[in-house]
Amino acid sequence: MPRTGSAIYSEEYWEGYQAEREEIEQEIARKNQIRKQILKQKKVEKVRFLRNVLFVCIFCSMSIIIMCGYVNITIERAKLAQLQNELKLQTDINKQLKLEIDGKLTLSEIEKIAQQKYSMTYPDFSQVVYVTVPSTEEKNQKVAKEEKSNYNNKVSLIINFIKKIF
């Protein structure tokens, strides 16, 4: 039912008021849509920001873990170098002591100590036993077996060394 004009409001005024009201409602609806879009964008930006922060945190923690591993490797290498130096020093001392022992004891001194301390003498002819010496072919076969076993030992040592590295 159409509204009829009243004494206070004319029909033109009422139509203008209705049009103005519809425009205001449409403007409010547009503003609400814009607010919703802005809220969605802010939410998307927050999610992006949180993802970026999470990525940076994960990246930093992985970097720290890797660096700690490298620090441990460096420390172990330093310990290994120190132990190798100590081993070399002890080996040198051992060689030096052996040379001193060899230099102090001559054959005549050893013979004298053996006769006095341990009552040792030269063997009689009845105590001498003769041993047959194997032929050169048998010697070559033994040498070949020893070389092969040495080769196998070296290969196994290299494999063990590689296993220790990894």
CYANA upper distance limits for C-alpha pairs under 8 A (distance plus 0.5 A):
  3 ARG  CA     11 GLU  CA      8.47
  4 THR  CA     11 GLU  CA      7.32
  5 GLY  CA      9 TYR  CA      6.70
  5 GLY  CA     10 SER  CA      5.59
  5 GLY  CA     11 GLU  CA      5.35
  5 GLY  CA     14 TRP  CA      8.41
  6 SER  CA     10 SER  CA      6.68
  6 SER  CA     11 GLU  CA      8.27
  9 TYR  CA     13 TYR  CA      6.76
  9 TYR  CA     14 TRP  CA      6.96
 10 SER  CA     14 TRP  CA      6.72
 11 GLU  CA     15 GLU  CA      6.62
 12 GLU  CA     16 GLY  CA      6.57
 13 TYR  CA     17 TYR  CA      6.53
 14 TRP  CA     18 GLN  CA      6.65
 15 GLU  CA     19 ALA  CA      6.61
 16 GLY  CA     20 GLU  CA      6.47
 17 TYR  CA     21 ARG  CA      6.46
 18 GLN  CA     22 GLU  CA      6.62
 19 ALA  CA     23 GLU  CA      6.69
 20 GLU  CA     24 ILE  CA      6.69
 21 ARG  CA     25 GLU  CA      6.64
 22 GLU  CA     26 GLN  CA      6.53
 23 GLU  CA     27 GLU  CA      6.51
 24 ILE  CA     28 ILE  CA      6.59
 25 GLU  CA     29 ALA  CA      6.60
 26 GLN  CA     30 ARG  CA      6.63
 27 GLU  CA     31 LYS  CA      6.58
 28 ILE  CA     32 ASN  CA      6.58
 29 ALA  CA     33 GLN  CA      6.70
 30 ARG  CA     34 ILE  CA      6.59
 31 LYS  CA     35 ARG  CA      6.57
 32 ASN  CA     36 LYS  CA      6.62
 33 GLN  CA     37 GLN  CA      6.64
 34 ILE  CA     38 ILE  CA      6.55
 35 ARG  CA     39 LEU  CA      6.53
 36 LYS  CA     40 LYS  CA      6.59
 37 GLN  CA     41 GLN  CA      6.58
 38 ILE  CA     42 LYS  CA      6.56
 39 LEU  CA     43 LYS  CA      6.56
 40 LYS  CA     44 VAL  CA      6.59
 41 GLN  CA     45 GLU  CA      6.50
 42 LYS  CA     46 LYS  CA      6.55
 43 LYS  CA     47 VAL  CA      6.70
 44 VAL  CA     48 ARG  CA      6.62
 45 GLU  CA     49 PHE  CA      6.45
 46 LYS  CA     50 LEU  CA      6.53
 47 VAL  CA     51 ARG  CA      6.56
 48 ARG  CA     52 ASN  CA      6.58
 49 PHE  CA     53 VAL  CA      6.61
 50 LEU  CA     54 LEU  CA      6.47
 51 ARG  CA     55 PHE  CA      6.54
 52 ASN  CA     56 VAL  CA      6.63
 53 VAL  CA     57 CYS  CA      6.60
 54 LEU  CA     58 ILE  CA      6.64
 55 PHE  CA     59 PHE  CA      6.48
 56 VAL  CA     60 CYS  CA      6.48
 57 CYS  CA     61 SER  CA      6.58
 58 ILE  CA     62 MET  CA      6.60
 59 PHE  CA     63 SER  CA      6.61
 60 CYS  CA     64 ILE  CA      6.63
 61 SER  CA     65 ILE  CA      6.66
 62 MET  CA     66 ILE  CA      6.64
 63 SER  CA     67 MET  CA      6.57
 64 ILE  CA     68 CYS  CA      6.58
 65 ILE  CA     69 GLY  CA      6.84
 66 ILE  CA     70 TYR  CA      6.88
 67 MET  CA     71 VAL  CA      6.63
 68 CYS  CA     72 ASN  CA      6.70
 69 GLY  CA     73 ILE  CA      6.71
 70 TYR  CA     74 THR  CA      6.59
 71 VAL  CA     75 ILE  CA      6.68
 72 ASN  CA     76 GLU  CA      6.66
 73 ILE  CA     77 ARG  CA      6.60
 74 THR  CA     78 ALA  CA      6.72
 75 ILE  CA     79 LYS  CA      6.80
 76 GLU  CA     80 LEU  CA      6.58
 77 ARG  CA     81 ALA  CA      6.62
 78 ALA  CA     82 GLN  CA      6.70
 79 LYS  CA     83 LEU  CA      6.65
 80 LEU  CA     84 GLN  CA      6.56
 81 ALA  CA     85 ASN  CA      6.68
 82 GLN  CA     86 GLU  CA      6.75
 83 LEU  CA     87 LEU  CA      6.57
 84 GLN  CA     88 LYS  CA      6.63
 85 ASN  CA     89 LEU  CA      6.63
 86 GLU  CA     90 GLN  CA      6.63
 87 LEU  CA     91 THR  CA      6.54
 88 LYS  CA     92 ASP  CA      6.64
 89 LEU  CA     93 ILE  CA      6.72
 90 GLN  CA     94 ASN  CA      6.53
 91 THR  CA     95 LYS  CA      6.69
 92 ASP  CA     96 GLN  CA      6.66
 93 ILE  CA     97 LEU  CA      6.68
 94 ASN  CA     98 LYS  CA      6.71
 95 LYS  CA     99 LEU  CA      6.70
 96 GLN  CA    100 GLU  CA      6.77
 97 LEU  CA    101 ILE  CA      6.71
 98 LYS  CA    102 ASP  CA      6.58
 99 LEU  CA    103 GLY  CA      6.47
100 GLU  CA    104 LYS  CA      6.65
101 ILE  CA    105 LEU  CA      6.81
102 ASP  CA    106 THR  CA      7.85
105 LEU  CA    109 GLU  CA      6.38
105 LEU  CA    110 ILE  CA      6.85
106 THR  CA    110 ILE  CA      6.78
107 LEU  CA    111 GLU  CA      6.57
108 SER  CA    112 LYS  CA      6.61
109 GLU  CA    113 ILE  CA      6.66
110 ILE  CA    114 ALA  CA      6.58
111 GLU  CA    115 GLN  CA      6.72
112 LYS  CA    116 GLN  CA      6.64
113 ILE  CA    117 LYS  CA      6.05
113 ILE  CA    118 TYR  CA      7.93
114 ALA  CA    118 TYR  CA      5.66
114 ALA  CA    119 SER  CA      6.89
114 ALA  CA    120 MET  CA      6.06
115 GLN  CA    119 SER  CA      5.12
115 GLN  CA    120 MET  CA      5.15
115 GLN  CA    121 THR  CA      6.72
116 GLN  CA    120 MET  CA      8.14
123 PRO  CA    127 GLN  CA      6.34
123 PRO  CA    128 VAL  CA      7.33
124 ASP  CA    128 VAL  CA      7.26
134 PRO  CA    138 GLU  CA      6.59
134 PRO  CA    139 LYS  CA      7.21
135 SER  CA    139 LYS  CA      6.90
136 THR  CA    140 ASN  CA      6.57
137 GLU  CA    141 GLN  CA      6.70
138 GLU  CA    142 LYS  CA      6.70
139 LYS  CA    143 VAL  CA      6.58
140 ASN  CA    144 ALA  CA      6.52
141 GLN  CA    145 LYS  CA      6.69
142 LYS  CA    146 GLU  CA      6.65
143 VAL  CA    147 GLU  CA      6.59
144 ALA  CA    148 LYS  CA      6.62
145 LYS  CA    149 SER  CA      6.66
146 GLU  CA    150 ASN  CA      6.53
147 GLU  CA    151 TYR  CA      6.55
148 LYS  CA    152 ASN  CA      6.69
149 SER  CA    153 ASN  CA      6.55
150 ASN  CA    154 LYS  CA      6.63
151 TYR  CA    155 VAL  CA      6.71
152 ASN  CA    156 SER  CA      6.68
153 ASN  CA    157 LEU  CA      6.61
154 LYS  CA    158 ILE  CA      6.70
155 VAL  CA    159 ILE  CA      6.73
156 SER  CA    160 ASN  CA      6.61
157 LEU  CA    161 PHE  CA      6.60
158 ILE  CA    162 ILE  CA      6.72
159 ILE  CA    163 LYS  CA      6.70
160 ASN  CA    164 LYS  CA      6.72
161 PHE  CA    165 ILE  CA      6.89
162 ILE  CA    166 PHE  CA      6.99
